[in-house]
């Protein structure tokens, strides 16, 4: 199907808008895919706060060049591009899981903050824990020295209280 120049300009504008809003983009080549499978994949992508679109390769390349992406290579095949607006590892995990079905999908790589990523790097990003888990781990690391300091400062008073309690439980000496 041939697109008019006006329609191509609109598509490039849409692509540039998606590229500028996203932290990362990942590319998935697909083959022999039904609309039901695409919809199921898009639903998983939406759960991560991202979007996935089937793109025209040449127009996507033009938009990426306009948006300042480095090392833009010629895209081949039918591509489904995921745009990660908030959780790049979450979208990478969805695409990496989808690419396990090698008959239909092939992970082509992507970009993180406009830097080129190989398919292996995208899979490594997918192996990162989810954002809430990473935040909880960081919070635990930050809180550990403070709680240790509080325990150290409170220990002498706690020991003194234990001695006083033991003495009171023992009872006062009997007067003769």
C-alpha positions, 0 to 999 in steps of 0.5 A: 500500500502506497502512502501519500507524502502527507501520511508519511510526514504524519507517521514520522511525526508520530514516531518522533513523538514516541521516541522523544517520550521514551527512555528505551525502545526495543525491536522485535521482528515477527513472522507469521503472527496473528492479530490475536498474538499481537493483541496479547503481546500489546496487552503485556506491554501496556501492563509495563506502562509502555506501548508497542507499534508495528512500524514502517522501517524506512520511516522509523529510521528517518524519525530515529535520525531526526530524534538524534539516535546514534548508529541507526542501522537499516532495519529489515523484516517486519518490526514491532517496536516497543517504546518504554516510557517508565520501566525499560527492564519491564518492557525488555522482559516482555520482549525477551519472553516473546522472543523465546518463541523463535518461530514467530519472534526474533529480538533485534536489539534496541536503544537505551537513552539513545545508545544502541543495545544488542539483543544480548544486552536487551536480554541482560536488561530483562534479567534485572529485578523489577523496579519496586524490588530494586527500590526496596533493596536500595532502601535497605542498603541506605537504612542499614547504617542508620539502624546499626548506629541506633542499636549501638547507641541504645545498647549501653542503656539497654544493658543498664536496664537489664542489670537494674531489672535483674537486681529488682527481680532478685529482691532487696537484701533482708535486714537483720 
